[in-house]
């Protein structure tokens, strides 16, 4: 699990500015978005995660498979190789 997951495993608590029903947003191609999506229900918040469309489909599936009402959007990545 990423840094977000490691913090939760160490007994971390939500910051005071994050209240139940709140929304955590993350733009990621890595594990942090997955960890936030998995942990958001523990804190009573929702997660919205934006991932590039070339990120691993398995990571997207893990975000979508969460139980916290996660939103996930794949963002088009444009590469110009000339």
N, C-alpha and C positions, 0 to 999 in steps of 0.2 A: 504494500500500500504506500502511497506517496506521503509527502510531508504532512498533509492534512490528516491522513489516517494515523500517522505516527503520533501526532499531537493528541488525537482523541484517545488513542490507546494509553496515553500517559495520564489520563484523567483530566484533559483540558475541558474548559467550559466555554460556552458561547460568550462573546463580548457583550457588554451591557447594551450596546446600540442595536443588537440583534434580538428582536422580540419574537415570541411565538407567532406563527403566521407570516413572518417576514420572508424575504427573498434574498438568496445568495446568488450572485452571478459570477460566472467564470468563463473566460475565453482560454481554451486549452487544446493541446494536441497530446497531452501526456496524461499522467495518472491523477493529477490533482482534481480535475473535473469529475473523474470516476469516484474518487474518494469523497468529494463533497456531496455528490448525488447519493452515495450510499449512507453517509453520515447525517445528512440534513434531517431525516425523520427523527433521529435521536434528540435533536434540539428543537423539534416542532416547527421547522422552517422548510421552505421549498428551495429547490435549486434550479437555476436556468443555466445551461451549459452550451456554449457555442464551440463547435469543433470544425476544423478545416475538412473539406470533403475528401482529402487524401489521407486522413487519419485512419487508423485501423478500424474496420467495421466492428471488431470484437469490443473495442472500447465504447463505441456508440451503443452497442447492444447492452453493455453493462449499465450505462447511464439510463437508457430507456427502461431497463428492467428494475429500477429502484422502486421503492414503495412510498416515496415522499412527494409524489405529484410533480416529478421533475419534467422540465421542458428541455428539449434538446433540438438544436438547429445545426445542420451541416452548412458551412459557409463555403462558397466556391473559391477555390484558390486558382489564381491565374499565374502561369509561368510563361515567361517569354525567353526562349532559348534560341538565340540566333548567332 
